Amino acid sequence: MYEYRDSNSSPYEEERRKFPRSLRLKKKREFERVYKNGRRYWNKTFVIYILPNGINVTRLGLTVSKKVGKSVKRNRVKRLIRESFRLSQEQIMPGYDIVVVAQPRACGLKCQQAQSELLSLFRRGRILKTSFEALQANE
């Protein structure tokens, strides 16, 4: 009936499963700066804007308009994007602000499809770590 936390799980493991608000873009001026100065990449489901931010953290901003659907669909798309970003975060180089704009086709995606679409855009934006950098980070 009730689900108990595993007492053996470390606070680090707990934090890794979350997507903290400190890694999100929240203010209008942050979004506008990325829209105005960032590089744009797109496919049929997402448009991303990428801008170096000068800090050692990659932050994510989301834009999901009413064209995607009603609030339930929009919130689902936002959850999918956040989860895909969280799962891919170790592969992304630090120091970028990323704004993801969802297209209407995004509402029918599964989590793995959303992650695949976003990774292909990150690859085109050249912000994914090389396999050598990823190996060094894991050591």
Legacy VTK file of the C-alpha trace (Angstrom):
# vtk DataFile Version 3.0
C-alpha trace
ASCII
DATASET POLYDATA
POINTS 139 float
0.000 0.000 0.000
2.724 2.483 0.981
6.019 2.671 -0.777
9.018 3.133 1.473
12.299 4.615 0.398
15.274 2.354 0.423
17.326 3.382 3.440
20.482 2.326 1.601
20.026 4.825 -1.246
22.371 7.768 -0.960
21.302 11.406 -1.226
23.359 11.540 -4.441
21.200 8.799 -5.979
18.059 10.635 -4.882
19.323 13.870 -6.463
20.298 12.110 -9.697
16.709 10.975 -10.188
15.397 14.534 -9.955
15.561 17.465 -12.326
16.166 20.428 -10.015
14.782 23.880 -10.744
18.295 25.318 -10.661
18.871 23.618 -14.037
15.869 25.334 -15.645
15.512 28.647 -17.435
12.648 30.508 -15.793
12.773 34.210 -16.546
11.505 35.892 -19.686
14.797 37.699 -20.260
16.702 34.373 -20.121
14.462 32.955 -22.842
14.700 36.109 -24.944
18.505 36.091 -24.740
18.639 32.495 -26.002
16.069 33.171 -28.755
17.905 36.278 -29.936
21.537 35.116 -29.718
21.327 31.311 -29.836
21.782 28.909 -32.723
18.598 27.190 -33.917
18.167 23.550 -34.936
14.913 21.811 -35.755
13.187 18.632 -36.857
9.517 17.690 -37.153
8.903 17.500 -33.415
11.180 20.061 -31.747
13.035 23.308 -32.348
15.994 23.935 -30.063
17.959 27.099 -29.414
21.462 26.696 -27.990
23.586 29.449 -26.447
26.782 29.191 -24.366
26.035 30.601 -20.906
29.489 31.136 -19.395
28.775 28.970 -16.339
29.607 25.314 -15.894
25.963 24.198 -15.880
23.625 23.373 -18.747
20.141 24.771 -18.183
16.912 23.878 -19.967
13.934 26.044 -20.891
10.681 24.731 -22.346
8.108 26.316 -24.611
4.978 24.326 -25.384
2.260 26.395 -27.040
-1.474 25.783 -27.172
-1.023 24.502 -30.731
0.300 21.278 -29.163
-2.981 20.615 -27.370
-4.889 21.282 -24.199
-3.127 21.516 -20.842
-2.963 17.753 -20.208
-1.132 17.158 -23.502
1.130 20.178 -23.035
2.116 19.074 -19.534
2.818 15.539 -20.774
5.098 16.905 -23.499
6.924 19.042 -20.927
7.415 16.001 -18.677
8.739 14.000 -21.639
11.223 16.711 -22.586
12.440 17.156 -19.001
12.848 13.405 -18.529
14.648 13.012 -21.869
16.985 15.858 -20.955
17.597 14.416 -17.497
18.478 11.007 -18.931
20.784 12.568 -21.548
22.409 15.104 -19.254
25.635 13.135 -18.768
26.171 13.137 -22.551
25.722 16.917 -22.916
28.666 19.263 -22.482
28.196 21.718 -19.600
27.909 25.441 -20.123
24.881 25.907 -22.392
21.402 27.334 -22.142
18.988 25.261 -24.218
15.415 26.206 -25.062
13.246 23.426 -26.497
10.129 24.459 -28.411
7.685 21.594 -28.918
5.840 21.241 -32.213
2.293 19.789 -32.404
3.680 16.379 -33.463
5.433 16.037 -30.096
2.249 15.090 -28.221
2.207 11.565 -29.708
5.775 10.647 -28.739
6.906 8.008 -26.285
9.782 8.803 -23.923
12.442 6.954 -25.952
11.296 8.637 -29.161
11.481 12.072 -27.528
14.952 11.313 -26.202
16.102 10.125 -29.614
14.732 13.248 -31.333
16.388 15.556 -28.812
19.710 13.695 -28.962
19.763 14.046 -32.742
19.274 17.816 -32.374
21.950 18.028 -29.674
24.285 16.103 -31.982
23.580 18.575 -34.800
24.221 21.416 -32.359
27.548 19.784 -31.446
26.940 19.910 -27.717
27.241 16.173 -27.044
30.420 14.927 -25.429
32.644 12.721 -27.541
33.032 9.129 -26.405
36.536 9.996 -25.095
35.184 12.848 -22.944
32.397 10.623 -21.657
34.913 7.968 -20.621
37.018 10.540 -18.762
33.955 11.866 -16.952
33.067 8.375 -15.712
36.540 7.747 -14.250
LINES 1 140
139 0 1 2 3 4 5 6 7 8 9 10 11 12 13 14 15 16 17 18 19 20 21 22 23 24 25 26 27 28 29 30 31 32 33 34 35 36 37 38 39 40 41 42 43 44 45 46 47 48 49 50 51 52 53 54 55 56 57 58 59 60 61 62 63 64 65 66 67 68 69 70 71 72 73 74 75 76 77 78 79 80 81 82 83 84 85 86 87 88 89 90 91 92 93 94 95 96 97 98 99 100 101 102 103 104 105 106 107 108 109 110 111 112 113 114 115 116 117 118 119 120 121 122 123 124 125 126 127 128 129 130 131 132 133 134 135 136 137 138
